Amino acid sequence: MFCPSCGSPVEDDARFCTSCGADLAVPSPAPPSLESIPPAPSPAPPASAQGGGAPRQGGVRWQIVAIALSLVVIIVAGAGIAMRLLGGEDGSSSPTCVFGARESVSVSRVTRIVPAASEANPLQNYVVCVREATGLDGRAIDVSGIPRLDVEGETGFSMADFGEIAEGIYEVTVTPDDGAPQFIPPVSVVDGEPGGDAGGEASGGDSDAVELPEEIIVVPPDHSEGSGHDLSVPMRLGRYGAYLDKVRELQLVHGEVSVVTTSDGGDVWLSGLCYVGLVDFGDGAERLVVAYGDSELVSRHPYLDESYAVEVWGYDVESDEAVLEWSGKPSYTNGGYAHLSFWYPVDGTGPYLVQESPDSSFVVTGVSEDGAFGVAYELAQTFSDPTDALTLVNTVNGEAVEGAAFSRIMTELGFDAATRVFLMTSSFDGSMGDPSDVAGITQETVALLESLAGDIVDAALREDGDRTGEAEEPVNPATLTYAGEEVTEVVSVPAYNNADLAPMDPIERTWGYLVFSASGEGSAVDRVNARLKGDFDEELAATLAWTYGSAEPECLRQRSSLDYLAGSVAGYRIYRNVTLWGAHGNSETEGYVIDLATGEELEPWEALGVDRSELDEAAAGLLRDYVLSTEGALYDEGTIGNTPEEFLAGDHYMLTEDGITLYLGDYDFFAYAAGHHEILVWPTGEKAAGTDVTAAYAFPYE
């Protein structure tokens, strides 16, 4: 037989090895493979060579040596097992990196990447997904077509498993069967074979050669260092996860994109989160570009420059959040049509996002020559003397330039010839495009973000709604108690003598707006209040700046009243007294219904669960009877015809505590002297259908 310690031949019944002194009566571990242990030491001279045929009686020393060598064998054998997990075929140690780390690792396309719950515990079943990639040219690589990998077993995966993979840096996640998506360190895929070298640009710009590993191990952060992280919660959202998180937040505040069409089909505009796009402005980093309009404000003023907002969001790696890099307004044509305008420079850089105003001023936002993102150019054409069309002044970033130089700069930046427009309000001839197309682009981009990062964001929100603290019990805002009241103030408004139209001393009028409150957190009350106050301030500012000769009438006063409140649903109206300082003024009244829990606008019939066609049918008969039986009407049996049905196609219903009413404004069916009228057409209380409720909801004369 052979000695299990040194491998020397010994007699079958020998008690000790004559070469190394090992105690052969003690069972020894199975010898490791020859590749995993160093060469055996040279055997000690046998006892017979020193003048004796039997072992020396000093055998304790030899026993100590034997035990020590046995421990070496055990350690080496254990190391061999670890090397099979962590090393290559030659037993060399594999690099180990950490989930969520941001320092990139260079690999070949066939390097094995082994995700593990710990260094000795490889993951068995998981899904691998490429979330984002950047090529060697610094441009984003489209990863939407790269398949996901379903991996089983302990051997890991390689980037070649995805198919044809270009050189670049890839952001990859691993999702265990019982865990959440986790980013591994950025993977720098370079040309080369494992064990060989790759360097220069392909290895991230380092001129020194980088040895490509056979295998890398990815483990969670060390709990002993205080991170305490496991694989059940995403450690990072990543770029597209942060963008999707921001998109969902904006949709919650402003609503999803919707296309609004007037009853005659003449005008179309977008409300809610109107535009969502991913744009590389030339520095290789895709940014999130959004445009949104408050649904109520847009429905009233789709062509005003206050109706829409535009924002550009970038991604901050350190905070793992979307960060606001620019905000402004969309471009507007002379007709007031809101649109997003992108210019593509002739040199192939860019593009630029341009805020163009009807007064021929341009705010050009993008990547400037120094590589920073922000406002790169401010261009304007103004008249130094508004009465002289020959005094045109051209400025670039505040400095005057000749007209030829100005035109050259505009052309180089891509003005007109290389412009892409996304329309949010329609032009009459449709020459600028269709807002419905922009709504489709928005929906496609949101769907792309959901496919790239929806599982990451969902997993983060399941654990913690804001990802910064303990998850809170969700609040159902529909269960809160709501209230509302009008806040009034006395305003001195401009006045004119309607005889000679000479200015008079300002007159005092009472103005008011509604303020809502809720019994707890989680509702849309704050957003609703901000919108109502914003509309109020806008109207008041227009009145205080009004001068005779303005195209629009002056609003002398604006009041608001809360006519209905049940649960979280509120019905209210805004009344305005307007004039051009002629013989008399007019009154305007608009009704609104809103869910204070969500901020969603409703129609009166939707709030009560009434079918619109049934409501119109009932209202038409009641309106006809009311007009024909009330003094001051402009119609009789012979002339009224289908006028009631045509009238009901407009927005004239109000939601009140008595039910749904029909508001008849000045001149609608009666002479001006008869004033406005309001009748109950769908009662919910004690009053009968057809009741005149004008006095119940009228504002006092002032």
TARAKA-V305223 format. One record per pair of residues at least 12 apart in sequence whose C-alpha atoms are under 7 Angstrom apart, sorted by sequence separation. I is the first residue (numbers start at 1). GAP is how many residues later the second one is. If there is no record, write none. Layout:
BEGIN
i: (I & I)
gap: (GAP & GAP)
END
This chain:
BEGIN
i: (131 & 172 & 190 & 197 & 198 & 258 & 259 & 277 & 312 & 313 & 341 & 342 & 352 & 353 & 363 & 364 & 365 & 381 & 382 & 394 & 423 & 494 & 495 & 543 & 561 & 576 & 664 & 665 & 679 & 680 & 130 & 190 & 197 & 198 & 257 & 258 & 276 & 277 & 294 & 312 & 341 & 352 & 353 & 364 & 381 & 493 & 494 & 516 & 560 & 561 & 575 & 576 & 664 & 679 & 680 & 3 & 6 & 172 & 197 & 198 & 257 & 258 & 276 & 293 & 312 & 352 & 363 & 364 & 380 & 381 & 492 & 493 & 515 & 560 & 575 & 663 & 664 & 678 & 679 & 147 & 171 & 188 & 196 & 197 & 257 & 275 & 276 & 293 & 311 & 312 & 351 & 363 & 380 & 423 & 492 & 493 & 559 & 560 & 574 & 575 & 663 & 678 & 679 & 130 & 146 & 170 & 171 & 195 & 196 & 256 & 257 & 275 & 292 & 293 & 311 & 350 & 362 & 363 & 379 & 380 & 422 & 492 & 558 & 559 & 573 & 574 & 662 & 663 & 678 & 5 & 169 & 170 & 195 & 255 & 256 & 257 & 274 & 275 & 291 & 292 & 310 & 311 & 350 & 362 & 379 & 491 & 492 & 558 & 559 & 573 & 574 & 661 & 662 & 677 & 169 & 170 & 194 & 195 & 254 & 255 & 273 & 274 & 291 & 292 & 310 & 361 & 362 & 378 & 379 & 490 & 491 & 514 & 558 & 573 & 661 & 662 & 129 & 169 & 193 & 194 & 195 & 254 & 273 & 274 & 291 & 309 & 310 & 361 & 377 & 378 & 490 & 491 & 513 & 557 & 558 & 572 & 573 & 661 & 662 & 128 & 129 & 168 & 169 & 194 & 272 & 273 & 290 & 291 & 309 & 310 & 360 & 361 & 377 & 490 & 491 & 513 & 557 & 572 & 624 & 660 & 661 & 127 & 128 & 168 & 271 & 272 & 290 & 308 & 309 & 360 & 489 & 490 & 555 & 556 & 571 & 572 & 623 & 659 & 660 & 661 & 127 & 128 & 167 & 251 & 271 & 272 & 289 & 290 & 308 & 488 & 489 & 555 & 556 & 571 & 660 & 20 & 127 & 167 & 250 & 271 & 272 & 289 & 331 & 488 & 489 & 513 & 555 & 570 & 571 & 659 & 660 & 4 & 19 & 20 & 126 & 127 & 167 & 271 & 288 & 289 & 331 & 332 & 333 & 334 & 488 & 554 & 555 & 570 & 620 & 659 & 19 & 126 & 287 & 288 & 330 & 331 & 332 & 333 & 487 & 488 & 553 & 554 & 569 & 570 & 620 & 658 & 659 & 19 & 125 & 126 & 287 & 288 & 329 & 331 & 332 & 486 & 487 & 553 & 554 & 569 & 658 & 659 & 4 & 19 & 125 & 271 & 287 & 486 & 487 & 553 & 568 & 569 & 658 & 18 & 124 & 125 & 486 & 487 & 568 & 124 & 485 & 486 & 568 & 658 & 124 & 484 & 485 & 123 & 136 & 484 & 485 & 122 & 135 & 136 & 304 & 484 & 616 & 135 & 269 & 303 & 483 & 484 & 6 & 134 & 135 & 184 & 303 & 483 & 133 & 134 & 167 & 303 & 482 & 483 & 634 & 133 & 134 & 482 & 633 & 634 & 133 & 481 & 482 & 633 & 634 & 132 & 133 & 480 & 481 & 632 & 633 & 37 & 132 & 480 & 632 & 22 & 23 & 130 & 131 & 254 & 480 & 21 & 22 & 114 & 115 & 130 & 131 & 28 & 114 & 130 & 632 & 23 & 113 & 114 & 129 & 130 & 22 & 36 & 112 & 113 & 128 & 129 & 21 & 32 & 112 & 113 & 128 & 129 & 243 & 477 & 112 & 128 & 477 & 511 & 512 & 513 & 514 & 111 & 127 & 128 & 475 & 509 & 510 & 511 & 512 & 513 & 110 & 126 & 127 & 326 & 509 & 511 & 512 & 109 & 110 & 126 & 127 & 604 & 109 & 110 & 126 & 493 & 494 & 604 & 109 & 125 & 126 & 180 & 493 & 604 & 125 & 179 & 180 & 182 & 179 & 180 & 181 & 182 & 183 & 180 & 604 & 622 & 619 & 493 & 591 & 618 & 5 & 5 & 136 & 346 & 282 & 345 & 346 & 282 & 345 & 346 & 622 & 281 & 282 & 344 & 345 & 281 & 343 & 344 & 281 & 343 & 525 & 528 & 343 & 524 & 523 & 524 & 344 & 486 & 523 & 524 & 343 & 344 & 486 & 523 & 524 & 239 & 246 & 343 & 342 & 343 & 242 & 341 & 342 & 484 & 242 & 243 & 341 & 342 & 587 & 105 & 107 & 109 & 242 & 341 & 586 & 104 & 105 & 106 & 107 & 108 & 340 & 341 & 100 & 103 & 104 & 105 & 106 & 107 & 108 & 238 & 339 & 340 & 99 & 100 & 101 & 102 & 103 & 104 & 105 & 106 & 107 & 108 & 111 & 237 & 339 & 340 & 498 & 99 & 100 & 101 & 102 & 104 & 106 & 108 & 236 & 339 & 498 & 571 & 99 & 100 & 108 & 281 & 282 & 338 & 339 & 496 & 498 & 571 & 98 & 99 & 108 & 281 & 338 & 481 & 482 & 338 & 337 & 337 & 478 & 337 & 478 & 564 & 563 & 564 & 563 & 564 & 563 & 106 & 119 & 116 & 118 & 111 & 112 & 113 & 114 & 115 & 116 & 117 & 118 & 111 & 112 & 113 & 114 & 115 & 116 & 117 & 108 & 111 & 112 & 113 & 114 & 115 & 107 & 106 & 107 & 99 & 478 & 96 & 97 & 98 & 99 & 477 & 94 & 95 & 96 & 97 & 98 & 99 & 94 & 95 & 96 & 97 & 98 & 99 & 94 & 98 & 302 & 88 & 88 & 87 & 86 & 100 & 100 & 140 & 138 & 139 & 140 & 138 & 270 & 269 & 270 & 269 & 268 & 269 & 268 & 267 & 266 & 275 & 275 & 270 & 274 & 277 & 269 & 276 & 268 & 275 & 274 & 277 & 276 & 259 & 257 & 244 & 244 & 240 & 240 & 241 & 245 & 240 & 241 & 241 & 237 & 237 & 234 & 234 & 233 & 234 & 233 & 233 & 181 & 180 & 131)
gap: (12 & 12 & 12 & 12 & 12 & 12 & 12 & 12 & 12 & 12 & 12 & 12 & 12 & 12 & 12 & 12 & 12 & 12 & 12 & 12 & 12 & 12 & 12 & 12 & 12 & 12 & 12 & 12 & 12 & 12 & 13 & 13 & 13 & 13 & 13 & 13 & 13 & 13 & 13 & 13 & 13 & 13 & 13 & 13 & 13 & 13 & 13 & 13 & 13 & 13 & 13 & 13 & 13 & 13 & 13 & 14 & 14 & 14 & 14 & 14 & 14 & 14 & 14 & 14 & 14 & 14 & 14 & 14 & 14 & 14 & 14 & 14 & 14 & 14 & 14 & 14 & 14 & 14 & 14 & 15 & 15 & 15 & 15 & 15 & 15 & 15 & 15 & 15 & 15 & 15 & 15 & 15 & 15 & 15 & 15 & 15 & 15 & 15 & 15 & 15 & 15 & 15 & 15 & 16 & 16 & 16 & 16 & 16 & 16 & 16 & 16 & 16 & 16 & 16 & 16 & 16 & 16 & 16 & 16 & 16 & 16 & 16 & 16 & 16 & 16 & 16 & 16 & 16 & 16 & 17 & 17 & 17 & 17 & 17 & 17 & 17 & 17 & 17 & 17 & 17 & 17 & 17 & 17 & 17 & 17 & 17 & 17 & 17 & 17 & 17 & 17 & 17 & 17 & 17 & 18 & 18 & 18 & 18 & 18 & 18 & 18 & 18 & 18 & 18 & 18 & 18 & 18 & 18 & 18 & 18 & 18 & 18 & 18 & 18 & 18 & 18 & 19 & 19 & 19 & 19 & 19 & 19 & 19 & 19 & 19 & 19 & 19 & 19 & 19 & 19 & 19 & 19 & 19 & 19 & 19 & 19 & 19 & 19 & 19 & 20 & 20 & 20 & 20 & 20 & 20 & 20 & 20 & 20 & 20 & 20 & 20 & 20 & 20 & 20 & 20 & 20 & 20 & 20 & 20 & 20 & 20 & 21 & 21 & 21 & 21 & 21 & 21 & 21 & 21 & 21 & 21 & 21 & 21 & 21 & 21 & 21 & 21 & 21 & 21 & 21 & 22 & 22 & 22 & 22 & 22 & 22 & 22 & 22 & 22 & 22 & 22 & 22 & 22 & 22 & 22 & 23 & 23 & 23 & 23 & 23 & 23 & 23 & 23 & 23 & 23 & 23 & 23 & 23 & 23 & 23 & 23 & 24 & 24 & 24 & 24 & 24 & 24 & 24 & 24 & 24 & 24 & 24 & 24 & 24 & 24 & 24 & 24 & 24 & 24 & 24 & 25 & 25 & 25 & 25 & 25 & 25 & 25 & 25 & 25 & 25 & 25 & 25 & 25 & 25 & 25 & 25 & 25 & 26 & 26 & 26 & 26 & 26 & 26 & 26 & 26 & 26 & 26 & 26 & 26 & 26 & 26 & 26 & 27 & 27 & 27 & 27 & 27 & 27 & 27 & 27 & 27 & 27 & 27 & 28 & 28 & 28 & 28 & 28 & 28 & 29 & 29 & 29 & 29 & 29 & 30 & 30 & 30 & 31 & 31 & 31 & 31 & 32 & 32 & 32 & 32 & 32 & 32 & 33 & 33 & 33 & 33 & 33 & 34 & 34 & 34 & 34 & 34 & 34 & 35 & 35 & 35 & 35 & 35 & 35 & 35 & 36 & 36 & 36 & 36 & 36 & 37 & 37 & 37 & 37 & 37 & 38 & 38 & 38 & 38 & 38 & 38 & 39 & 39 & 39 & 39 & 40 & 40 & 40 & 40 & 40 & 40 & 41 & 41 & 41 & 41 & 41 & 41 & 42 & 42 & 42 & 42 & 43 & 43 & 43 & 43 & 43 & 44 & 44 & 44 & 44 & 44 & 44 & 45 & 45 & 45 & 45 & 45 & 45 & 45 & 45 & 46 & 46 & 46 & 46 & 46 & 46 & 46 & 47 & 47 & 47 & 47 & 47 & 47 & 47 & 47 & 47 & 48 & 48 & 48 & 48 & 48 & 48 & 48 & 49 & 49 & 49 & 49 & 49 & 50 & 50 & 50 & 50 & 50 & 50 & 51 & 51 & 51 & 51 & 51 & 51 & 52 & 52 & 52 & 52 & 53 & 53 & 53 & 53 & 53 & 54 & 56 & 59 & 62 & 63 & 63 & 63 & 64 & 65 & 66 & 66 & 67 & 67 & 67 & 68 & 68 & 68 & 68 & 69 & 69 & 69 & 69 & 70 & 70 & 70 & 71 & 71 & 71 & 71 & 72 & 72 & 73 & 73 & 74 & 74 & 74 & 74 & 75 & 75 & 75 & 75 & 75 & 76 & 76 & 76 & 77 & 77 & 78 & 78 & 78 & 78 & 79 & 79 & 79 & 79 & 79 & 80 & 80 & 80 & 80 & 80 & 80 & 81 & 81 & 81 & 81 & 81 & 81 & 81 & 82 & 82 & 82 & 82 & 82 & 82 & 82 & 82 & 82 & 82 & 83 & 83 & 83 & 83 & 83 & 83 & 83 & 83 & 83 & 83 & 83 & 83 & 83 & 83 & 83 & 84 & 84 & 84 & 84 & 84 & 84 & 84 & 84 & 84 & 84 & 84 & 85 & 85 & 85 & 85 & 85 & 85 & 85 & 85 & 85 & 85 & 86 & 86 & 86 & 86 & 86 & 86 & 86 & 87 & 88 & 89 & 89 & 90 & 90 & 91 & 92 & 92 & 93 & 93 & 94 & 97 & 100 & 101 & 101 & 102 & 102 & 102 & 102 & 102 & 102 & 102 & 102 & 103 & 103 & 103 & 103 & 103 & 103 & 103 & 104 & 104 & 104 & 104 & 104 & 104 & 105 & 106 & 106 & 119 & 119 & 120 & 120 & 120 & 120 & 120 & 121 & 121 & 121 & 121 & 121 & 121 & 122 & 122 & 122 & 122 & 122 & 122 & 123 & 123 & 123 & 126 & 127 & 128 & 131 & 135 & 136 & 144 & 145 & 145 & 145 & 146 & 154 & 155 & 155 & 156 & 157 & 157 & 158 & 159 & 162 & 163 & 164 & 165 & 165 & 165 & 166 & 166 & 167 & 167 & 168 & 168 & 169 & 177 & 182 & 205 & 206 & 209 & 212 & 212 & 212 & 213 & 215 & 216 & 219 & 220 & 222 & 225 & 226 & 226 & 227 & 230 & 275 & 279 & 321)
END
